[in-house]
Amino acid sequence: MVKIALVSCGTEYSGIQKEIEKAALKFGAEIILPEIDLDYINEAYEKFGFSAQSSSLKLMIARAMSIVEGKCKPDAVFIATCFRCAEGALVRNEVRRFIQNNTRIPVVTYSFTERTKADELFIRMEALATTVTRRSILAREKQEGLTLGLDSGSTTTKAVLMENNKVIGTGWTSTKDIIESAKIAAAEAFEGTGYNWNDVEGIGTTGYGRFTMGKEFKAELIQEELSVNAKGAVYLADCQRGEATVLDIGGMDNKVITVNDGIPDNFTMGGICAGASGRFLDMTSRRLDVDITELGPLASQGDWRKAMLNSYCIVFGIQDLVTTLAAGGSKADVAAAACHSVSEQVYEQQLQEIDIREPLIQVGGTSLISGLVEAVSETLGGIDVIVPEYSQHIGAVGAALLVSGMGNRQDK
Amino acid sequence: MVKVAVYPPNSLILADLVERKGHTPLALQKQIRQKIKDPEIDSPPMNITEEDPIKGLKYAAIEVPSGVRGRMSIIGPIIDEAEAAIIVDNAPFGFGCVGCARTNELSIFCLRKKDIPTLEVTYPTSRDETMDMVNKINSFLDNLNELDSDNADNADNTDNEDNE
């Protein structure tokens, strides 16, 4: 059984201890608490050098130190502190860095509230457990052979065919029936390559429909999107070593993943509001009567400050943009305001839950909207945002990469 | 007999000193004991559930971290019940602690503003300071006895007046 050390400031006081244990158990893992004595707390705390006022944070530091010093030997570490606690957030991040810099143990961090449920923790625990049990797969930095990656997302299904470290075919269709959509996307990916299903040496599936697709196509790898997207992003952006942040503003939900050496260690995901999603930009392009592919370049020419936008809401925000157009405002300014609105809301609602590490790799369909990428960079103080090639197929690329080296299905 | 809140609220030494002087210590252990004895709840180790941080809203706003509100859901009722308080500042965790500096700040503030007899001492660092602290606590508790008997006399007089 995978042993996950809980390093926290007191999850039991928020009534979520049971939820954490339940989530770990679902993925064949158990939660352990690194045992330490009172004298060691002071010793470790002074050695660490962070002057925390809360004694639970001192205990947290000491537990992290006991892991680094090998007094406790977990397979993975789950670091959690209360959401909205500044002192907790500072210690959480420093403890995370400390463990990552001094050990090879996978770490996932989380800030919790009393509403944290096991369901929210599943994907983190699954990522932690699979990082332990599939370390060799996640360590893969090069794709070999002929592999197919399938990503069944909430809005679209993507397929990527890779051969010897190169993407040779891609497919993209809106998600309806999971299997049929996957078949359509895969057919598109095979087109013109001369290959078909029978030639493929490995199939990897990810996304919401990963289990359904995995069963149907007898996939060698069925993996949650946290590990797969992170891996795909750092692979395509050529950032496989060191830290990075992966941002995916999706059609229905957004994901922000922080990565260390290609392995995810924190994650925030949420359908916070349609106004902060790709759907808002889709509606804006329709109102402007331009194709979604033209929205980005149009936004780059405009100035968001010149368009009135008093609401982030997909209904009232769009109304504001229409009012601006009616008052003689330019389409470019309106497009820029829409991109700025989405990026600002993602920043306010989601990016604040996570420590942004450079470089920021923007992926997903919306990463092709250049105006949005510029708005994200501006909102984050002008940081460089990398949009790698095939960024809209990130999950499928990650699945195709990870499944390579898992053996040739033709040999079975 | 006076109900005395002690802080840190799980300090066995403070609770013992209060009990020895014939008062009732209001300690965290009693609150936790009540919770873990409840067969209806199964949320180990302390049976604090999602509902408890919500109960803590009585003492701290929704913007305050859930850990503070969860702790206040247990410590808050102790503060509400307190008729006197003994606070030991800068105590090390071995003496008793709730683990969260923000909870400490809020709890001590709530005790201070309650306008009840309160003794605040700093945690001793030497033998002499320790004796001094214990003496101060004992004197404070003795004075509570007088206060208690004065209150009892006043209550009796009021009763007599009412009867007359």
Interface residues (C-beta under 8 A of the other chain):
Chain A: C9 G10 E12 Y13 S14 G15 I16 Q17 K18 L38 I41 A52 Q53 S54 S55 S56 K58 L59 C82 F83 R84 C85 E87 G88 F112 T113 E114 R115
Chain B: D42 S43 P44 P45 M46 I48 T49 E50 E51 D52 P53 I54 E63 V64 P65 S66 G67 V68 R69 G70 R71 F93 G94 C97 G99 C100 A101 R102
